[in-house]
Each structure stands twice: as C-alpha cells, then as structure tokens.
Amino acid sequence: MTRLEEILKEFKDGSKSMSEVLEYLEKLPFEDLCFAKVDHHRGLRRGCSEVIYGEGKTAGQIVAITQSMIEFGASVLVTRVNPEKASEIMAKIGDMVYHADARALTLKQEETAPVPEGTIQVICAGSSDVPVAEEAAVTAEFMGNKVKRNFDIGVAGIHRLLNCLEELRKGTVYVVVAGMEGALPSVVSGLVRGPVIAVPTSVGYGASFGGIAALLGMLNSCSPGVSVVNIDNGFGAGYLAGVINRQSVARDNEPEGPQADFSVCRNYE
C-alpha cells in the first residue's frame, strides 16, 4: 500500500482530517526547498521514488531532501556519497545504511513490491570495476529486484566467466561493467539470452582516455542485444535493469493471447 492509499484510508476511517489530507496532497507534484524541488510524485509515476545524486551536494542539503522524503513516506537512495559525507548524514538520520563499495546510502520506509521472479546478473571485469558494479547492484535491489553478483571475471581470464556460465544463463537481464577495452559485454551477450546493459568504466591506462575507449568499444559491439550507458554510470544501468526485469516478469505472467496461425503460409520448399 502506498502512502497516498494509507492517507485516503485513514481519512475514510476518520483518523485523518480533511485539512491533513489536503496538506499532503499539496506536496504531491513537488516540494520546493529553495535549493531543490523534491519530486514526491515520482514514485506514483515511475514505481520508484526520486533518487538523490549526492555528488556536488552538501551533507546538509542531502539531509534536508531526505527528511522531506521521509516525511512524505518515501524510501530514499542517495548515490555518490563519500564516507566522510555519509557519516555526517547518518549522524542526523540514524536509520540510513551506508553501502561503502557502492558509495550509496539507503533508507527503506515503504515496502517496495518485490519482483517475484527474474534475476538481474551484475557482472564486472576486474576488481577495480567493483564500485560501479555495486552501485548498479544496490540500485536494482533498492527497486525490489533479485540481484546476483559475479565480479572479477574479465576476458583476461575467460575461463573464470565460462566457469559460471550455467548460473549466468539463469539471468533475466545483465549489467556488465568493464574498463580497459570494454570487451566483456560483447562476450556475455554472445552467450546469454537476456538483454545486456554495458557500463564502461574509467578504469585503464593512458590510451583508455578515462573510459572513452571502453565506451566506444561497447557502442561498436558486434553482438546484438547490447545497450550502453555513460561512463561509470552504475546507477543508470541498475535502474534500467530494474525496469526491464519488472516489465519482463509482468509480461511473462500475463495470460496468453491468441497465437498467430502460420498454417496459411506458403511453402517455398
């Protein structure tokens, strides 16, 4: 049950007044905090509350946005938060959890309806890619998806990937994170059925140009079914994977419609 549904039920039961309901509804489009306009309506539109991008914001600003969302009943995900800033925030909001590898803070208030089936496989090429991969994994889990991690299985030791291939093929959608030349998503896409979301990272030596080489390699993948997000954008990949996984499962659970009749097709043999 969403917070809006709870409010309306409480009004129907008489435990909430009309003025309290109207005060809540006034904030539905967004709440203006002067330095930020908090989109309280996003959870209703998208199925997931607004996510706070922590880089470039002060701890005080993040606390104010988080408190606004808490008051509204939303769960909170803050990305790109270093340990020092996270400590400041958690000193003010004690229920938050810091995911150090992902550099993310989460606070679960409303129960996100879990996706009953389907697994998002988050894969990364090397240990240096783990922070971006973890950002994707934490984001997908925040959205209610089941996530399976397989890290440090890059093409430099392809036997590591092949060793877990049977397990990988059970995935619904794949987030594949790699730096250097960015070859891993193409390899994975050639081995599995589900869509692959490729994430180039800024990991690599000089000629990698801060992830540009990996980005171009992924954009030029010869394996169909690969989409590419921006360099180091684990959040974007995790969010997209979560949306795809939820829709895939919903579609699979729909009753089957009429099937195409190919009996009238001309036989050219």
N, C-alpha and C positions, 0 to 999 in steps of 0.2 A: 504494500500500500504506500503510495506517495504521500508526502507531507500535505499536499493540497487535498488529497482524498481524506486524510485524517482530520484536517481542519473542517471540511464540509460535514464529515460525520459528527464531529464534536458540536458543530452548530446545530445539526439536526437533533442531537441528543440534548441540547440546551446547555452544554458545558462551555460553549463559546458564544460571545455576544456578536451581534451584527457589526459593531464597531471594530472588534478584534479581527473578524473575517475581512472586513474592508481594509484594515491596516495591512494585513498580509497580502491581499490581492494588489494593493497599490505598488508593491515591490516586484510584482511578477515580471514585468518586462525587464527592468534592471534597477539597481540601487546606485545612486550617484554618491561616491565617496570623495568627490572633488578630484583626486588624483587617479581614480579608477571608477569605471562604471561596471558594477558586478552584474553579470547576466544570470539572474536567478531562473529565467525561463528555459535555459538551455537543456536542463535535464528532461523537461517535458518534450522539447522539440527533438532532441538527439538521443535521449536514453542515457546520457551521462552528463553529470554536472560540469560546469566550466572548470578548466584546469588552469592553475596559476603557474605562469612561467616565472621562475624565481630569479633568474639572472638579470641583473640590472635593477632589481627592486631591493629596497632596504628591508631589514627584518621587521621594522615597524609597519611598513606598508603591507607586507605579507600577512602579518598578524591581523591588521585591520580587515583585509579582504577575507581572511579565514574566519574571523569572528562573525562577519556579515553572513557568510555562507552557513556557518554553524547555527546561527540564529534562525536561518531560513530552513534548516533541517537537511542540508545537503552534505554529502560526503566530499572530502577535499583531497586533491592530489596537487602537490607543488613539485615542479621539476627544476633541475639545475640549481641545487642548493648545496653550497659547500658546508663542511662540518661546523665551522665557526658560526655561520648564519643559522644553521639548523639548531644549534644549542641555544641561541638567543630566542628563536621562535618557540622551541619546546619549553623554555622556562616560563613563557607566557601561556602556552596552550599545552598542557601536560599530556593530553590523550594522543598526541601525534606520534607516529612511528617513523624513524629515520632509516632509510634503506641506503646504506653507505655506498655500496657499489654502484647503485643507480643514481646516486646523488638526489634522491627524491624523498619527500615527506608525504605520508598518507594519514588520513583520519576517516574512519568509516562510521557514519551515522545511520544513514538509511541503508537497508539491506538491498544491494544490487541483485536483481534476479539472476541467479547463476545460469550460465548456458548449460543445459543438461547434458549435451553431447558435444563432441568435437574437441580437438586439441590443437592449440597453437604451438608449433615447434619453433623455438627460438634457438638459432644456431649461430655460432661465431667462429671465425677462422683461427684467431690466436688469443692468448690471454690479454693482450693489450686492447682488444676489442670488447672486453667484458663490460666496461661501464656503459657503453652504448647498447649492448645486448640486454643488460639488466634494466636499463631504462625502458626498453621495449617490453620486457617480460613483466615488470611491475605495473606498467600502464595497462597491459592486456588483463592481468589479474585484477586490477582495480575495477575493470569493466565487467568482471564476473566470469571471465574465461578460464578454462583449464589450460595451464601452460607447462610445457616440458622443455627443459633446457639441455642443450648439448653444446658445450664450449670446447674450444681449442681442437677443432677437427678440420683444419685448413688443408689446402691442396698440397702443401709441402710434405705431408704425410697422409696421403689419400687413404691408406689402409685404416686410419682412425675413423674416417667417415664411413667406409664400407663396413666396418665392424658393427656399426649401429644402424645399418640401412633398414633392417626389418622393422625396427622400432620407429625410425623416421617415416616410413611409409604409412604409418597409422595416423599421421597428422592430417588436419583439415586444411590448414593454411600455414605457410612457413615465412618466418622472418629470418633472413640470412645476412649476417653482419660481417664485413671484411674490409680490410685496408689494403695496402700494397697495390697489386694489380687488380684486385677485386674479382678474382676468378670463381670464387666459391658459389655464388648464386647460380651461375650457369651450370655448374656441375650438379648441384642439388636439383635444379629444375629439370635436368635430363633424367633424373632418377625417380621422381615422385609425381603424383597425380595433381596435387593441390596447387593453387597459385602461390608464387614466391614473391615476397616483398624484399627487395635488395636494399641494404643500407651501407653505403660507402662510409668508411671512417677516415679520419685524418692521420691514421697510423701509417708510417712508412718513411723511407729515406728521401733524400732531396728531390729526386725526379717524380715522386708521388705528388708533389705540389699540394701538400696539405689535404689530400683526398681527391683531388681533381682526376688523377689517373684512375683511381678505383671507380669514381663516378662515371667517367667516360667508358671504362671497360664494361660496367654494368648496363649502361644505356645501349651499348653495342652488342649485348648478349645475343648469341645465335640461337639460344634455346627459347622457344615460345613460352608465354605464361609468366614472364618476369616483369614486374613493375619496380620502379626505383624512386626512393625518397631522397631528400637532400643529405648532404654530408653530415654525419654524426647525429642524424635525426631519429634516434631510437624511439622517442615519444610518438612521432608521426607514424612510424612503422607499426608500433604496438597498437595504436588507436585504430589504424586502418585494418590491421589483422583482426582486432576485436569486432569491428563492424562486419567484416566479411564472414567471420566464423559464426556470429549470431544469425546473420541472414541465411547462411548456408544450412544451418541446423533447422531454422524455421521453415525453409523451403523443403527440406528433406522430410519434415513431419507433416506437411500438408497432404491431404488426401489426393490420390492420383486422379488426374483429369482424363478426358478421352484421349486415347492413343492414336497416333497417326496410322492410317491404313495404307500400306505400301503394296497391297495386292494388285492395284491397278497400274503399277509402274511397268513400263515397257521393258522387256528383257532383251538386251542387246547382245547377249552371248551367242 
